Amino acid sequence: MEAKEIDLGIGKSGKIILKKDRLTRVLESWVEVNTTVDKAWSALVDFESWKQWNSFIPEVKGELKIGNKIVIKVQSPGLKEMVFKPTIFDIQEGKQFSWGGSSLIGYKGIHEFIIEYVDENKIRFKQIEKFEGPVVLFMNSMIHKTAIGYANMNEEFKKFLEENLHS
């Protein structure tokens, strides 16, 4: 898969990579956060708190349980608000969870939220989204705006953890 780094030009402390291969696009974004794995995981799975810090996905309704359908509200910069009903695919307690779904137009998406241990007081928060299907050929602008949303979410999560939960 050809990897291309996206330059967002917005001075964020994290990174975003876009990988392209035929009918697949993969966005990977990450930021290092000065906090513990336990504090990061607790905040990440507390969907009620997302509205306090997350401008990209400010609303998540439903229980984090494999197989559950949840409802999410997504506000990508420069796009109208969208509501999705993904299914929870995977949960690795303290490490990661993923959700996703597909549509009748041949689109499949999987979004992973990952917490990686760096040291006892630092983690790497990572998001990976895989977009698959013929429609990805026409999604360049939307994927770029989604990447900006991820960068914003990463920075907001970092700020929330470092300013509010470091006590």
ABEGO torsion letter per residue (X at the ends): XBBBBBBAGAGBABBBBBBBBEABBBBBBBBBBBBBAAAAAAAAABAAAAAAABAABABBBEBBBBGBBBBBBBBBBGBBBBBBBBBBABBBBGABBBBEBBBAAGBBBBBBBBBBBABAABBBBBBBBBBBEAAAAAAAAAAAAAAAAAAAAAAAAAAAAAAAABX
